[in-house]
Amino acid sequence: MTKIAYLASRVTLPGSAIRRTDAFEHDFTMDALRPAFAARGISIEDVSWDDPKADWAGYEAVIIGTTWDYWDRLEDFLAALERIEAVTRLFNPVSLVRWNARKTYLKDLEAKGAKLIPTLWIDRCGEAEARAAFDTLGAERLVFKRQVGAGAKGQHLLARGEAVPEMPHPMMVQPFLPMIKEEGELSFIFIDGEFCHALVKRAQPGDYRIQSSYGGREEAIQPSAEDLDAAKAVIGTLDAAPLYGRVDMLRGADGGLQLMELEVIEPYLYPKEGPELGERMAAAIARRLGR
C-alpha cells in the first residue's frame, strides 16, 4: 500500500501533553481523509513536522496539514520542509509555503488585482507607530496582526486612545470592519484548483475572533455566483493550482468581497462543512502520484 504523511505538530497530534484546545480539528480532518485514501490503496499517517525520527523518504508524498506552531519557528519549519522536499513530493511545495508564510504576500495579490482591506505594514510597531496608524487609516478601531502568524495569536483590536500593548513582531494593521460580527468571514475551499465547498465563520457574541478556540462557529453555505467568482479569481492568481487552498473573504461596504487571507500552508479545510473533502483530496493526490 502506498504510504503518505500528513504533517502535523506536537500541539495537534493526539496524545500530546501540549495539545491545543482546537486540535479536534486535526481529528476531524484525519477522520475525513483516512477512509477516502484507503479506498485508493493509500495509507495516510499523521507525523509531527519536527519529528527527528521521521523517515521522510519512506513516504511517497507529504501533505502539510496541522503544523500549527510554525509561526514561532519559521526558519526551522522551512528548513524541515526543504529536507522533506529533497527526498519526496511535498504538497504544497516549499516555494509556495515560503511566499505564503509572511502576510506581505497580500501585496503581490493586490498587484494582480485582488481587492484588499486597506492595510499598513509596520515592521517595528511601537506606541508611536500604532497611534499614527489610526490617522493614516482614518479609523477609530484597528486590528493589529502578526505578519507571520495564524489563529489570532498576537492579534490586538484597539480603539483610538487605548493603551498600546507590546508588539515585538512585524505587524499588519487594518481598520476593524463590523461585518466580521454581522455576516461573518466567508471561506472558500479549493482542491486542485477546483471549488469544493464554502462556509461562513462567525464569532461568539461579544467577540470578533471567528476561530473555534475563541468560541467561533461555522455553517456551510451555497455561495452566490458573484462571491464564488471573487474567490476563484484569487486562486487564479497563482502560477499553478495548489493541492489545497482556502480563500478567506469579508464583505465590504459596497457589497463586494475583500480578501482577508489566501491560505495555502496549513489551513483547516472544514471537512464537517464539506463532506466531499476526503474524496476530493484523495483523488487529487492519486492524480499527482500518477495512480
Disulfide bonds with the S-S distance in Angstrom:
none
